[in-house]
Amino acid sequence: MPYTRADVASLKAWAYGQPTAAARTQADVLLALGLGAGCTAADIAALVVDDIVVDEQGVLVQLAGERPREVPVLFDYERPLAGVVEAGHPPGTPVFLPGRRRSKNLITGFTSRGGGEPGPNTHRMRSTWIVEHLVADVPIAVLMKAAGVDTVQGLTRYLAHIPDTDALRARAALRGTARGRA
């Protein structure tokens, strides 16, 4: 289930509420990778500074591993990742929690510390990212490539979370006028 706008606001409050500046930075990086780039937990754990490209087009995350792909980061989430690059870490430095041992519980260990709001869930962040792109009418082939999904069936579970389109917009889209044709 994707996060609602209110949920995302709560996640941002969770990040802001971290007890130290370093923890706040890492929380922002986690949200940027999950909500801004649709990364899985494995993607996040494996990502190193060299895998982030900042240029005039924005921020691009280059993911290796099981599903290699390049993912443009949503504009609203670029800043924390650009900050990682600007910090001048040595090549090979992990983006999320540098200096920590890589384990399957890396993210859970970070998000479960402290009290207050519950931390983010990578599955829900990725779901939110996919649904946002479906709602924004990103071409399916483009989204599949960025998400690392091999078949259209890999996206079908997200369709239940797409809000209904009003009749005029739907008609214009099916007629071809929603894309700027006369």
BAMAR-646238 format. One record per residue (C-alpha): x, y, z; residue number from 1. Coordinates in nm, 3 decimals, always signed. Layout:
# BAMAR-646238
{px X&py Y&pz Z&num NUM}
...
END
This chain:
# BAMAR-646238
{px +0.000&py +0.000&pz +0.000&num 1}
{px +0.147&py +0.335&pz -0.098&num 2}
{px +0.181&py +0.617&pz +0.151&num 3}
{px -0.078&py +0.895&pz +0.147&num 4}
{px +0.025&py +1.261&pz +0.141&num 5}
{px -0.039&py +1.273&pz +0.515&num 6}
{px +0.181&py +0.967&pz +0.564&num 7}
{px +0.462&py +1.129&pz +0.365&num 8}
{px +0.431&py +1.442&pz +0.579&num 9}
{px +0.461&py +1.220&pz +0.888&num 10}
{px +0.772&py +1.055&pz +0.743&num 11}
{px +0.927&py +1.396&pz +0.681&num 12}
{px +0.845&py +1.489&pz +1.042&num 13}
{px +1.006&py +1.162&pz +1.154&num 14}
{px +1.322&py +1.255&pz +0.961&num 15}
{px +1.324&py +1.608&pz +1.100&num 16}
{px +1.272&py +1.470&pz +1.451&num 17}
{px +1.585&py +1.256&pz +1.453&num 18}
{px +1.803&py +1.328&pz +1.759&num 19}
{px +2.124&py +1.432&pz +1.578&num 20}
{px +2.213&py +1.621&pz +1.260&num 21}
{px +2.380&py +1.307&pz +1.123&num 22}
{px +2.068&py +1.099&pz +1.187&num 23}
{px +1.849&py +1.368&pz +1.025&num 24}
{px +2.076&py +1.365&pz +0.719&num 25}
{px +2.059&py +0.985&pz +0.695&num 26}
{px +1.680&py +0.990&pz +0.738&num 27}
{px +1.653&py +1.244&pz +0.454&num 28}
{px +1.879&py +1.026&pz +0.236&num 29}
{px +1.661&py +0.723&pz +0.310&num 30}
{px +1.344&py +0.910&pz +0.213&num 31}
{px +1.512&py +1.046&pz -0.100&num 32}
{px +1.614&py +0.698&pz -0.213&num 33}
{px +1.279&py +0.537&pz -0.127&num 34}
{px +1.024&py +0.806&pz -0.213&num 35}
{px +1.236&py +0.992&pz -0.467&num 36}
{px +1.394&py +0.702&pz -0.657&num 37}
{px +1.185&py +0.394&pz -0.571&num 38}
{px +1.485&py +0.204&pz -0.439&num 39}
{px +1.447&py -0.131&pz -0.268&num 40}
{px +1.619&py -0.207&pz +0.062&num 41}
{px +1.886&py -0.403&pz -0.127&num 42}
{px +1.941&py -0.109&pz -0.363&num 43}
{px +1.983&py +0.130&pz -0.071&num 44}
{px +2.224&py -0.096&pz +0.116&num 45}
{px +2.443&py -0.144&pz -0.193&num 46}
{px +2.446&py +0.215&pz -0.321&num 47}
{px +2.779&py +0.399&pz -0.304&num 48}
{px +2.858&py +0.766&pz -0.362&num 49}
{px +2.998&py +0.693&pz -0.710&num 50}
{px +2.649&py +0.572&pz -0.812&num 51}
{px +2.494&py +0.919&pz -0.779&num 52}
{px +2.525&py +1.161&pz -1.069&num 53}
{px +2.442&py +1.528&pz -1.026&num 54}
{px +2.423&py +1.732&pz -1.347&num 55}
{px +2.214&py +2.002&pz -1.516&num 56}
{px +1.932&py +1.747&pz -1.561&num 57}
{px +1.906&py +1.682&pz -1.186&num 58}
{px +2.011&py +1.379&pz -0.983&num 59}
{px +2.043&py +1.030&pz -1.127&num 60}
{px +2.089&py +0.713&pz -0.923&num 61}
{px +2.274&py +0.433&pz -1.102&num 62}
{px +2.174&py +0.101&pz -0.951&num 63}
{px +2.369&py -0.219&pz -1.003&num 64}
{px +2.285&py -0.560&pz -0.861&num 65}
{px +2.000&py -0.787&pz -0.961&num 66}
{px +1.811&py -0.519&pz -1.156&num 67}
{px +2.065&py -0.271&pz -1.295&num 68}
{px +1.908&py +0.057&pz -1.400&num 69}
{px +1.934&py +0.435&pz -1.391&num 70}
{px +1.667&py +0.625&pz -1.203&num 71}
{px +1.615&py +1.002&pz -1.224&num 72}
{px +1.528&py +1.122&pz -0.873&num 73}
{px +1.207&py +1.318&pz -0.826&num 74}
{px +1.288&py +1.688&pz -0.801&num 75}
{px +1.157&py +1.725&pz -0.444&num 76}
{px +1.403&py +1.460&pz -0.322&num 77}
{px +1.720&py +1.564&pz -0.506&num 78}
{px +1.876&py +1.785&pz -0.235&num 79}
{px +1.980&py +1.515&pz +0.017&num 80}
{px +2.145&py +1.306&pz -0.255&num 81}
{px +2.319&py +1.604&pz -0.411&num 82}
{px +2.446&py +1.680&pz -0.059&num 83}
{px +2.600&py +1.334&pz -0.036&num 84}
{px +2.793&py +1.398&pz -0.358&num 85}
{px +2.895&py +1.749&pz -0.252&num 86}
{px +3.031&py +1.616&pz +0.078&num 87}
{px +3.328&py +1.474&pz -0.114&num 88}
{px +3.329&py +1.123&pz +0.034&num 89}
{px +3.592&py +0.884&pz -0.104&num 90}
{px +3.486&py +0.655&pz -0.390&num 91}
{px +3.309&py +0.342&pz -0.270&num 92}
{px +3.160&py +0.508&pz +0.039&num 93}
{px +2.806&py +0.381&pz +0.107&num 94}
{px +2.541&py +0.649&pz +0.059&num 95}
{px +2.324&py +0.530&pz +0.347&num 96}
{px +2.488&py +0.486&pz +0.686&num 97}
{px +2.852&py +0.496&pz +0.578&num 98}
{px +3.075&py +0.317&pz +0.824&num 99}
{px +2.808&py +0.067&pz +0.923&num 100}
{px +2.836&py -0.300&pz +0.844&num 101}
{px +2.608&py -0.393&pz +0.553&num 102}
{px +2.340&py -0.636&pz +0.670&num 103}
{px +1.985&py -0.729&pz +0.581&num 104}
{px +1.868&py -0.532&pz +0.888&num 105}
{px +2.057&py -0.213&pz +0.804&num 106}
{px +1.749&py -0.002&pz +0.734&num 107}
{px +1.525&py -0.161&pz +0.996&num 108}
{px +1.791&py -0.107&pz +1.258&num 109}
{px +1.806&py +0.263&pz +1.172&num 110}
{px +1.430&py +0.321&pz +1.145&num 111}
{px +1.338&py +0.132&pz +1.463&num 112}
{px +1.564&py +0.334&pz +1.694&num 113}
{px +1.412&py +0.601&pz +1.910&num 114}
{px +1.052&py +0.674&pz +1.988&num 115}
{px +0.790&py +0.885&pz +1.819&num 116}
{px +0.656&py +0.830&pz +1.472&num 117}
{px +0.729&py +0.494&pz +1.310&num 118}
{px +1.002&py +0.507&pz +1.048&num 119}
{px +0.957&py +0.444&pz +0.678&num 120}
{px +0.905&py +0.108&pz +0.513&num 121}
{px +1.102&py +0.058&pz +0.190&num 122}
{px +0.824&py -0.149&pz +0.029&num 123}
{px +0.569&py +0.127&pz +0.089&num 124}
{px +0.808&py +0.400&pz -0.026&num 125}
{px +0.872&py +0.212&pz -0.352&num 126}
{px +0.499&py +0.156&pz -0.397&num 127}
{px +0.439&py +0.529&pz -0.344&num 128}
{px +0.704&py +0.614&pz -0.603&num 129}
{px +0.554&py +0.376&pz -0.861&num 130}
{px +0.196&py +0.496&pz -0.804&num 131}
{px +0.304&py +0.862&pz -0.829&num 132}
{px +0.460&py +0.790&pz -1.167&num 133}
{px +0.154&py +0.600&pz -1.289&num 134}
{px -0.070&py +0.890&pz -1.184&num 135}
{px +0.166&py +1.132&pz -1.361&num 136}
{px +0.119&py +0.932&pz -1.683&num 137}
{px +0.486&py +0.838&pz -1.714&num 138}
{px +0.501&py +0.602&pz -2.013&num 139}
{px +0.480&py +0.241&pz -1.893&num 140}
{px +0.798&py +0.132&pz -2.073&num 141}
{px +0.993&py +0.417&pz -1.913&num 142}
{px +0.857&py +0.337&pz -1.566&num 143}
{px +0.924&py -0.035&pz -1.606&num 144}
{px +1.286&py +0.033&pz -1.695&num 145}
{px +1.339&py +0.277&pz -1.405&num 146}
{px +1.164&py +0.045&pz -1.160&num 147}
{px +1.356&py -0.260&pz -1.278&num 148}
{px +1.036&py -0.442&pz -1.367&num 149}
{px +1.053&py -0.689&pz -1.656&num 150}
{px +0.683&py -0.723&pz -1.739&num 151}
{px +0.373&py -0.507&pz -1.726&num 152}
{px +0.229&py -0.762&pz -1.483&num 153}
{px +0.489&py -0.640&pz -1.235&num 154}
{px +0.298&py -0.313&pz -1.214&num 155}
{px -0.059&py -0.446&pz -1.199&num 156}
{px -0.076&py -0.463&pz -0.818&num 157}
{px -0.032&py -0.085&pz -0.810&num 158}
{px -0.328&py -0.011&pz -1.036&num 159}
{px -0.575&py -0.047&pz -0.748&num 160}
{px -0.417&py +0.265&pz -0.594&num 161}
{px -0.463&py +0.489&pz -0.898&num 162}
{px -0.745&py +0.739&pz -0.841&num 163}
{px -1.024&py +0.754&pz -1.095&num 164}
{px -0.977&py +1.002&pz -1.379&num 165}
{px -1.259&py +1.244&pz -1.445&num 166}
{px -1.460&py +1.173&pz -1.760&num 167}
{px -1.335&py +1.474&pz -1.960&num 168}
{px -0.968&py +1.403&pz -1.892&num 169}
{px -1.018&py +1.034&pz -1.973&num 170}
{px -1.194&py +1.117&pz -2.300&num 171}
{px -0.925&py +1.368&pz -2.399&num 172}
{px -0.652&py +1.115&pz -2.323&num 173}
{px -0.820&py +0.839&pz -2.521&num 174}
{px -0.887&py +1.080&pz -2.809&num 175}
{px -0.526&py +1.196&pz -2.811&num 176}
{px -0.593&py +1.561&pz -2.729&num 177}
{px -0.452&py +1.530&pz -2.376&num 178}
{px -0.105&py +1.503&pz -2.532&num 179}
{px -0.134&py +1.837&pz -2.707&num 180}
{px -0.283&py +1.726&pz -3.039&num 181}
{px -0.559&py +1.931&pz -3.194&num 182}
END
